Amino acid sequence: MVNHPALDEALRLHLSGEHVKAAELYQSILRDDPRNFDALYLVGMLHGQNGQFDKAQYFTGQALRSE
Protein backbone atom coordinates (compact mmCIF):
# COMPACT_ATOMS: atom_id res chain seq x y z
CA MET A 1 0.00 0.00 0.00
CA VAL A 2 0.99 3.57 -0.57
CA ASN A 3 2.41 5.13 2.55
CA HIS A 4 -0.03 7.75 3.79
CA PRO A 5 -0.15 8.84 7.43
CA ALA A 6 -3.88 8.18 7.87
CA LEU A 7 -4.22 5.09 5.67
CA ASP A 8 -3.07 2.59 8.28
CA GLU A 9 -5.50 4.04 10.82
CA ALA A 10 -8.36 4.06 8.30
CA LEU A 11 -7.71 0.41 7.44
CA ARG A 12 -7.53 -0.53 11.13
CA LEU A 13 -10.90 1.15 11.73
CA HIS A 14 -12.35 -0.49 8.62
CA LEU A 15 -11.26 -3.96 9.69
CA SER A 16 -12.50 -3.46 13.25
CA GLY A 17 -15.98 -2.57 11.99
CA GLU A 18 -15.83 1.18 12.63
CA HIS A 19 -17.00 1.93 9.12
CA VAL A 20 -18.18 5.52 9.63
CA LYS A 21 -14.84 6.62 11.08
CA ALA A 22 -12.94 4.66 8.42
CA ALA A 23 -14.97 6.28 5.63
CA GLU A 24 -14.27 9.73 7.07
CA LEU A 25 -10.53 9.04 7.06
CA TYR A 26 -10.59 7.59 3.54
CA GLN A 27 -12.42 10.71 2.36
CA SER A 28 -9.88 12.92 4.14
CA ILE A 29 -7.07 11.11 2.32
CA LEU A 30 -8.89 11.55 -0.99
CA ARG A 31 -9.30 15.29 -0.40
CA ASP A 32 -5.50 15.53 -0.15
CA ASP A 33 -4.76 12.97 -2.86
CA PRO A 34 -7.81 12.32 -5.11
CA ARG A 35 -5.96 9.62 -7.08
CA ASN A 36 -4.77 7.58 -4.09
CA PHE A 37 -5.37 4.03 -5.33
CA ASP A 38 -5.47 2.45 -1.89
CA ALA A 39 -7.97 4.92 -0.44
CA LEU A 40 -10.19 4.71 -3.53
CA TYR A 41 -10.15 0.92 -3.53
CA LEU A 42 -10.68 0.54 0.21
CA VAL A 43 -13.52 3.06 0.41
CA GLY A 44 -15.10 1.20 -2.51
CA MET A 45 -14.81 -2.08 -0.62
CA LEU A 46 -16.25 -0.43 2.47
CA HIS A 47 -19.28 0.79 0.51
CA GLY A 48 -19.73 -2.71 -0.91
CA GLN A 49 -19.67 -4.21 2.56
CA ASN A 50 -22.42 -1.77 3.55
CA GLY A 51 -24.59 -2.65 0.54
CA GLN A 52 -23.96 0.64 -1.26
CA PHE A 53 -23.09 -1.05 -4.53
CA ASP A 54 -23.32 2.01 -6.79
CA LYS A 55 -20.77 3.83 -4.62
CA ALA A 56 -18.64 0.69 -4.41
CA GLN A 57 -18.57 0.41 -8.20
CA TYR A 58 -17.77 4.11 -8.59
CA PHE A 59 -14.83 4.14 -6.16
CA THR A 60 -13.31 0.85 -7.30
CA GLY A 61 -13.62 2.07 -10.89
CA GLN A 62 -11.86 5.30 -9.95
CA ALA A 63 -9.11 3.25 -8.30
CA LEU A 64 -8.55 1.27 -11.50
CA ARG A 65 -8.42 4.47 -13.55
CA SER A 66 -5.98 6.09 -11.10
CA GLU A 67 -3.13 3.74 -11.98
Sequence and secondary structure as in RCSB ss.txt:
>XXXX:A:sequence
MVNHPALDEALRLHLSGEHVKAAELYQSILRDDPRNFDALYLVGMLHGQNGQFDKAQYFTGQALRSE
>XXXX:A:secstr
    TTHHHHHHHHHTT HHHHHHHHHHHHHH TT HHHHHHHHHHHHHTT HHHHHHHHHHHHHH 
